[in-house]
Structures are given as C-alpha cells and as structure tokens.
C-alpha cells in the first residue's frame, strides 16, 4: 500500500502545485486587471478634472465678457442720457428765448429756406409770438410773399413752410433729430474723452 499511498500523495502534490499555480496565475491576472481599472479610473478622473478646469475657465471668460458688455451697455446708456439731457436743455433754451430773439432765430430759417408764396405753419404755443404782422415784415425784408397759415402744428416750436410743391419741416423736433444724427458723434467725443 505504501506504493499506492505514495502515488496518491504524488498525485495530490501535483494537484496542489497545479492548484497553487492556477491560484497564483488568477491572483496575478486579478492584480493586473485591478491595476488596469485603477489606471483607467485615474486617467478618467484626470480627464474629468482637466475638462472641469477648461469649462471653469470658459465660464469665467464668458462671465468677464458678459460683464464687460453689460458695463459698456450701462456706460453707453449713461452717455445717451447725458446727450438726451443736453438736447432737451437746448430745446428749452430755444423755447425760453425772448420773443424778439426767438423771432430772429425763426426768421433766419424762413429767410433762408422759404420760397415765394409759402404758407408758414407755426406751433400752437408760438401763435402769439410769430404773428401775421411779424411775418409780413419778414416777407418785405426778404422780398418774398409769405402768409401765416390758420393751421398750427403739434410740435413744441419752430415752423413748417408749406409750399406749392413741397413742405419744409423746421419744427424743433425735426431740427433736433437731424442735428442729433450729425452732432452725436462729435458731442460724444468731446464729452466722453
């Protein structure tokens, strides 16, 4: 039996060695797989961190750009308000001129742009300032036949020259709108250096 037991012991020894080798190989494969998984997780974590940094930088850059745009919009609105106030103040000064100076101002426009036979339409608030006698005197001075219209316009001041072929609008609103377009850039440069 001794031979039998020795054979069995040898078989068991071989089996145990084979099992130990299999276990060792399995553990090595497991360790290699774990290392690969850890390396992949580390790579993914690093990629996610880099993507988060890039995203954060982009968000910060967009925030700065938006802030800059908002600041420029606010600054532009403030400048626009200052210019609006300047034009409003100019309109008030014209409207608050003495009757004599206001008639000279309007008279110069009429002398320069009126055509013979034009009818002058005044603002309702100017009906007493710019009366028929003044207009007749102005017409005699510039050698044009002018008449005061029975109609008035709804603007704050100024006149409309109504002619046979066309009308010329010299209301304060129209003059300031035209002035504003041409003077806005120049005024802004002087006011906001």
Secondary structure, 3 states (H helix, E strand, C coil): CHHHHHHHHHHHHHHHHHHHHHHHHHHHHHHHHHHHHHHHHHHHHHHHHHHHHHHHHHHHHHHHHHHHHHHHHHHHHHHHHHHHHHHHHHHHHHHCCCHHHHHHHHHHHHHHHCCCCCEEEEEHHHCCCCCHHHHHHHHHHHCCCCEEEEEEECCCCEEEEECCCCEEEEEHHHHHHHHHHHHHHHHHHHHCC
